């Protein structure tokens, strides 16, 4: 199974993704690994990415997802996946792919981003991400509230994932 944890900056994708992968004994890849240096530089300068900037990044992620699927690996990926067509490109129609949407208020997201250090993402870009976000409905993704502690969020996800008994 492939799990993709999505949401805007500050929603906890990397934290939850790493903890979920560790909890399940699965592999983990963060979307930031697939961004070009040019994209990272733009975001660090407070310049929002456009669809043209995102295309090679999404394609690289798609290829990594497909490689893990073909190899039969269970894997957790993180990706903002703001638009439905981005999610389609990443493989939203695959039955063995499960989307987790980390959802929180703009105020909470801003608080988290203001405390985060050492990341290339400029917190001023949050508004742009929220405007771009096409929130998935319950048929598209499992919605998870980001207010609880990360460990509680991970356990809530594990309880709702379609896993066999051995993976729980």
DOKOLZA-907618 format. One line per 10 residues: their letters; for each residue z, y, x of N, C-alpha, C. Coordinates in nm, 3 decimals. Last residue first. Example, Ala and Ser with C-alpha at 12.3 -4.5 7.8 and 13.67 -1.06 7.14 Angstrom:
BEGIN
SA = 0.708,-0.225,1.285,0.714,-0.106,1.367,0.787,0.003,1.290  0.780,-0.569,1.319,0.780,-0.450,1.230,0.780,-0.330,1.320
This chain:
BEGIN
XXXXXXXXXX = 1.168,-0.391,-0.108,1.275,-0.301,-0.155,1.391,-0.312,-0.061  0.988,-0.580,-0.029,0.975,-0.446,0.027,1.087,-0.351,-0.014  1.045,-0.805,-0.177,1.064,-0.811,-0.032,1.060,-0.672,0.031  0.969,-0.745,-0.442,1.110,-0.755,-0.406,1.136,-0.752,-0.256  0.696,-0.510,-0.430,0.752,-0.642,-0.458,0.895,-0.645,-0.405  0.666,-0.185,-0.580,0.686,-0.273,-0.465,0.731,-0.409,-0.510  0.572,0.079,-0.702,0.542,-0.058,-0.745,0.546,-0.155,-0.627  0.844,0.313,-0.691,0.722,0.257,-0.631,0.698,0.115,-0.682  1.094,0.382,-0.788,0.977,0.401,-0.876,0.846,0.346,-0.819  1.274,0.334,-0.585,1.299,0.274,-0.717,1.176,0.280,-0.807
XXXXXXXXXX = 1.168,0.499,-0.386,1.164,0.353,-0.369,1.183,0.283,-0.503  1.232,0.753,-0.494,1.092,0.712,-0.476,1.082,0.560,-0.467  1.509,0.746,-0.482,1.443,0.764,-0.612,1.297,0.722,-0.605  1.544,0.725,-0.206,1.585,0.614,-0.292,1.521,0.625,-0.430  1.443,0.979,-0.129,1.380,0.856,-0.081,1.417,0.738,-0.171  1.630,1.146,-0.253,1.489,1.155,-0.290,1.418,1.026,-0.250  1.860,1.078,-0.115,1.853,1.054,-0.260,1.709,1.056,-0.308  1.793,1.168,0.138,1.821,1.026,0.119,1.814,0.989,-0.029  1.766,1.452,0.097,1.652,1.367,0.133,1.674,1.218,0.107  1.943,1.566,-0.198,1.941,1.535,-0.054,1.823,1.442,-0.024
XXXXXXXXXX = 1.759,1.741,-0.462,1.858,1.646,-0.407,1.844,1.630,-0.256  1.528,1.917,-0.496,1.664,1.970,-0.482,1.766,1.869,-0.429  1.270,1.832,-0.545,1.312,1.841,-0.405,1.455,1.890,-0.387  1.160,1.591,-0.777,1.232,1.718,-0.757,1.287,1.720,-0.615  0.851,1.441,-0.798,0.987,1.426,-0.748,1.044,1.565,-0.721  0.600,1.274,-0.977,0.663,1.402,-0.948,0.809,1.378,-0.909  0.347,1.071,-0.883,0.488,1.064,-0.920,0.550,1.199,-0.880  0.018,1.153,-1.002,0.120,1.144,-0.897,0.259,1.132,-0.958  -0.156,1.126,-1.220,-0.210,1.140,-1.085,-0.107,1.114,-0.975  -0.010,1.117,-1.446,-0.107,1.009,-1.425,-0.159,1.009,-1.282
XXXXXXXXXX = 0.138,1.352,-1.440,0.208,1.225,-1.418,0.114,1.105,-1.400  -0.077,1.584,-1.260,0.002,1.542,-1.375,0.061,1.404,-1.346  -0.060,1.806,-0.979,-0.101,1.680,-1.039,-0.017,1.649,-1.163  -0.150,2.145,-0.959,-0.041,2.048,-0.975,-0.092,1.920,-1.040  -0.326,2.283,-0.738,-0.357,2.228,-0.869,-0.258,2.114,-0.889  -0.264,2.556,-0.530,-0.216,2.427,-0.579,-0.263,2.397,-0.722  -0.326,2.818,-0.474,-0.431,2.718,-0.459,-0.393,2.585,-0.524  -0.082,2.944,-0.507,-0.197,2.988,-0.589,-0.309,2.886,-0.585  0.067,2.817,-0.312,0.106,2.802,-0.452,-0.007,2.843,-0.546  -0.066,2.907,-0.081,-0.066,2.766,-0.115,-0.030,2.744,-0.262
XXXXXXXXXX = -0.011,3.182,-0.097,-0.150,3.136,-0.101,-0.156,2.988,-0.139  0.268,3.174,-0.065,0.210,3.228,-0.188,0.066,3.181,-0.205  0.290,3.076,0.200,0.336,2.997,0.086,0.272,3.045,-0.044  0.231,3.240,0.410,0.119,3.166,0.349,0.161,3.085,0.226  0.459,3.335,0.520,0.387,3.426,0.430,0.271,3.357,0.359  0.541,3.142,0.704,0.595,3.137,0.568,0.525,3.231,0.469  0.299,2.993,0.903,0.361,3.122,0.874,0.410,3.120,0.729  0.323,2.699,1.087,0.294,2.755,0.955,0.371,2.885,0.934  0.407,2.582,1.325,0.299,2.680,1.330,0.273,2.751,1.198  0.757,2.564,1.395,0.639,2.513,1.323,0.535,2.622,1.319
XXXXXXXXXX = 1.002,2.649,1.494,0.916,2.567,1.577,0.796,2.507,1.509  1.221,2.631,1.206,1.177,2.688,1.333,1.082,2.594,1.405  1.318,2.716,0.884,1.243,2.623,0.968,1.196,2.693,1.095  1.429,2.901,0.719,1.520,2.830,0.810,1.446,2.742,0.910  1.218,2.982,0.564,1.283,3.084,0.646,1.379,3.021,0.748  1.156,2.750,0.423,1.064,2.797,0.526,1.129,2.899,0.618  1.375,2.741,0.245,1.355,2.636,0.345,1.265,2.683,0.458  1.329,2.972,0.094,1.455,2.955,0.167,1.438,2.852,0.278  1.080,2.910,-0.018,1.092,3.023,0.076,1.220,3.013,0.158  1.155,2.695,-0.184,1.058,2.673,-0.077,1.068,2.785,0.028
XXXXXXXXXX = 1.328,2.826,-0.362,1.380,2.721,-0.275,1.286,2.697,-0.157  1.139,3.002,-0.484,1.258,3.052,-0.416,1.314,2.949,-0.319  0.957,2.829,-0.603,0.912,2.916,-0.494,1.032,2.968,-0.415  1.093,2.500,-0.665,1.071,2.641,-0.700,1.026,2.721,-0.577  0.914,2.189,-0.614,1.030,2.277,-0.608,0.994,2.420,-0.639  0.806,1.858,-0.567,0.798,1.980,-0.647,0.928,2.060,-0.638  0.603,1.632,-0.424,0.732,1.697,-0.405,0.726,1.837,-0.464  0.437,1.363,-0.548,0.431,1.510,-0.546,0.572,1.566,-0.536  0.284,1.086,-0.427,0.417,1.140,-0.456,0.407,1.291,-0.441  0.048,0.836,-0.502,0.073,0.976,-0.472,0.213,1.014,-0.515
XXXXXXXXXX = -0.068,0.538,-0.367,0.029,0.598,-0.458,0.059,0.741,-0.410  -0.318,0.299,-0.357,-0.276,0.429,-0.306,-0.186,0.494,-0.410  -0.444,0.079,-0.454,-0.331,0.057,-0.363,-0.283,0.186,-0.298  -0.658,0.173,-0.601,-0.543,0.118,-0.673,-0.421,0.099,-0.583  -0.819,0.477,-0.531,-0.782,0.344,-0.482,-0.656,0.296,-0.553  -0.868,0.738,-0.605,-0.903,0.633,-0.700,-0.865,0.493,-0.654  -0.809,0.912,-0.395,-0.719,0.908,-0.511,-0.747,0.792,-0.606  -0.903,0.965,-0.134,-0.907,0.830,-0.191,-0.820,0.811,-0.312  -0.951,1.211,-0.031,-0.859,1.125,0.043,-0.851,0.984,-0.014  -1.114,1.320,-0.227,-1.171,1.292,-0.095,-1.081,1.196,-0.016
XXXXXXXXXX = -0.921,1.356,-0.427,-1.034,1.264,-0.448,-1.094,1.224,-0.314  -0.768,1.553,-0.311,-0.707,1.422,-0.337,-0.814,1.317,-0.361  -0.952,1.757,-0.314,-0.900,1.711,-0.185,-0.841,1.571,-0.202  -0.984,1.789,-0.586,-1.098,1.736,-0.509,-1.056,1.695,-0.369  -0.735,1.894,-0.658,-0.774,1.760,-0.703,-0.889,1.705,-0.620  -0.563,2.063,-0.387,-0.661,2.058,-0.496,-0.696,1.914,-0.532  -0.367,2.012,-0.188,-0.345,2.113,-0.291,-0.440,2.103,-0.411  -0.261,1.838,0.016,-0.351,1.792,-0.091,-0.346,1.884,-0.213  -0.070,1.821,0.221,-0.050,1.917,0.112,-0.137,1.880,-0.008  0.043,1.505,0.323,-0.070,1.598,0.315,-0.043,1.694,0.201
XXXXXXXXXX = 0.148,1.213,0.492,0.181,1.337,0.424,0.058,1.426,0.428  0.159,0.858,0.446,0.093,0.978,0.497,0.153,1.098,0.426  0.273,0.544,0.517,0.307,0.669,0.449,0.235,0.781,0.522  0.152,0.211,0.471,0.161,0.334,0.549,0.198,0.451,0.460  0.076,-0.121,0.546,0.148,-0.034,0.455,0.180,0.092,0.533  -0.241,-0.243,0.652,-0.111,-0.185,0.686,-0.053,-0.107,0.569  -0.493,-0.354,0.643,-0.388,-0.413,0.562,-0.249,-0.360,0.591  -0.705,-0.240,0.760,-0.623,-0.324,0.847,-0.510,-0.391,0.771  -0.797,-0.085,0.550,-0.880,-0.197,0.596,-0.801,-0.293,0.684  -0.587,0.105,0.542,-0.614,0.018,0.427,-0.690,-0.106,0.471
XXXXXXXXXX = -0.617,0.233,0.789,-0.492,0.162,0.759,-0.512,0.064,0.642  -0.876,0.340,0.752,-0.850,0.247,0.862,-0.724,0.166,0.835  -0.835,0.515,0.536,-0.923,0.399,0.521,-0.899,0.295,0.630  -0.669,0.701,0.664,-0.621,0.627,0.547,-0.704,0.500,0.528  -0.844,0.800,0.859,-0.719,0.733,0.900,-0.663,0.649,0.785  -1.043,0.914,0.697,-1.078,0.805,0.789,-0.954,0.729,0.834  -0.891,1.114,0.571,-0.955,1.009,0.492,-0.986,0.888,0.580  -0.831,1.276,0.792,-0.724,1.206,0.720,-0.781,1.090,0.640  -1.086,1.369,0.851,-1.012,1.292,0.953,-0.899,1.214,0.887  -1.137,1.508,0.614,-1.222,1.395,0.652,-1.152,1.307,0.755
XXXXXXXXXX = -0.946,1.711,0.625,-0.940,1.612,0.517,-1.024,1.488,0.551  -1.046,1.844,0.854,-0.909,1.793,0.851,-0.895,1.684,0.745  -1.299,1.930,0.776,-1.287,1.832,0.885,-1.148,1.768,0.890  -1.214,2.102,0.544,-1.304,1.987,0.532,-1.291,1.887,0.649  -1.065,2.333,0.589,-0.995,2.210,0.551,-1.084,2.086,0.555  -1.247,2.534,0.642,-1.148,2.497,0.744,-1.087,2.360,0.716  -1.374,2.541,0.393,-1.452,2.506,0.513,-1.360,2.464,0.627  -1.172,2.628,0.223,-1.225,2.493,0.207,-1.304,2.448,0.330  -0.943,2.810,0.441,-1.033,2.799,0.326,-1.089,2.656,0.322  -0.608,2.898,0.526,-0.727,2.815,0.547,-0.812,2.818,0.421
XXXXXXXXXX = -0.475,3.227,0.573,-0.489,3.104,0.494,-0.616,3.029,0.531  -0.312,3.352,0.848,-0.443,3.350,0.783,-0.457,3.219,0.705  -0.092,3.372,1.012,-0.077,3.412,0.872,-0.208,3.416,0.796  -0.108,3.268,1.260,-0.136,3.411,1.249,-0.127,3.461,1.105  -0.074,3.003,1.208,0.031,3.071,1.283,0.016,3.222,1.274  -0.320,2.949,1.087,-0.198,2.947,1.006,-0.083,3.018,1.076  -0.490,2.972,1.313,-0.508,3.058,1.195,-0.380,3.065,1.113  -0.387,2.764,1.474,-0.381,2.903,1.520,-0.396,3.000,1.402  -0.451,2.541,1.323,-0.311,2.570,1.351,-0.294,2.716,1.394  -0.732,2.558,1.333,-0.661,2.569,1.205,-0.514,2.606,1.227
XXXXXXXXXX = -0.771,2.521,1.610,-0.815,2.645,1.546,-0.745,2.665,1.412  -0.682,2.262,1.650,-0.606,2.372,1.711,-0.644,2.505,1.646  -0.706,2.079,1.340,-0.761,2.128,1.466,-0.669,2.237,1.522  -0.493,1.832,1.198,-0.545,1.969,1.201,-0.601,2.002,1.339  -0.371,1.588,1.214,-0.515,1.588,1.193,-0.577,1.727,1.192  -0.101,1.620,1.227,-0.166,1.551,1.339,-0.318,1.563,1.332  -0.030,1.719,0.981,-0.045,1.815,1.090,-0.113,1.752,1.212  0.012,1.496,0.822,-0.116,1.567,0.812,-0.138,1.664,0.928  0.165,1.220,0.982,0.178,1.353,0.923,0.043,1.424,0.927  0.220,0.880,0.925,0.133,0.982,0.985,0.148,1.112,0.908
XXXXXXXXXX = 0.384,0.569,0.971,0.388,0.707,0.922,0.290,0.793,0.999  0.441,0.228,0.860,0.393,0.329,0.952,0.396,0.466,0.887  0.751,0.085,0.725,0.607,0.111,0.726,0.572,0.210,0.836  1.008,0.028,0.643,0.955,-0.040,0.760,0.804,-0.026,0.772  1.124,0.171,0.441,1.039,0.059,0.401,0.989,-0.023,0.521  1.266,0.365,0.586,1.337,0.285,0.484,1.258,0.158,0.448  1.060,0.483,0.734,1.167,0.410,0.802,1.239,0.316,0.705  0.914,0.601,0.524,0.850,0.502,0.611,0.955,0.418,0.683  1.110,0.778,0.426,1.056,0.673,0.340,0.992,0.562,0.424  1.146,0.945,0.648,1.260,0.866,0.597,1.212,0.752,0.508
XXXXXXXXXX = 0.891,1.057,0.673,0.949,0.981,0.783,1.062,0.891,0.734  0.868,1.184,0.416,0.772,1.083,0.462,0.828,0.996,0.572  1.076,1.369,0.417,1.078,1.259,0.320,0.984,1.148,0.365  0.989,1.533,0.633,1.124,1.474,0.629,1.127,1.353,0.537  0.727,1.604,0.550,0.750,1.531,0.675,0.887,1.462,0.674  0.773,1.735,0.297,0.682,1.622,0.313,0.713,1.539,0.437  0.924,1.948,0.204,0.992,1.837,0.269,0.904,1.716,0.294  0.823,2.185,0.116,0.868,2.090,0.013,0.936,1.967,0.074  0.717,2.351,0.304,0.857,2.366,0.273,0.910,2.268,0.171  0.394,2.378,0.163,0.481,2.393,0.280,0.625,2.415,0.234
XXXXXXXX = 0.341,2.164,-0.128,0.318,2.284,-0.046,0.414,2.284,0.073  0.250,1.816,-0.139,0.323,1.933,-0.184,0.295,2.049,-0.090  0.268,1.455,-0.110,0.199,1.583,-0.116,0.291,1.693,-0.165  0.245,1.155,0.042,0.343,1.251,-0.006,0.279,1.388,0.005  0.092,0.861,-0.025,0.067,0.995,0.026,0.166,1.089,-0.041  0.098,0.528,0.069,0.167,0.632,-0.006,0.131,0.765,0.058  -0.069,0.225,0.042,-0.069,0.355,0.107,0.002,0.453,0.014  0.000,-0.117,0.084,0.000,0.000,0.000,0.000,0.124,0.089
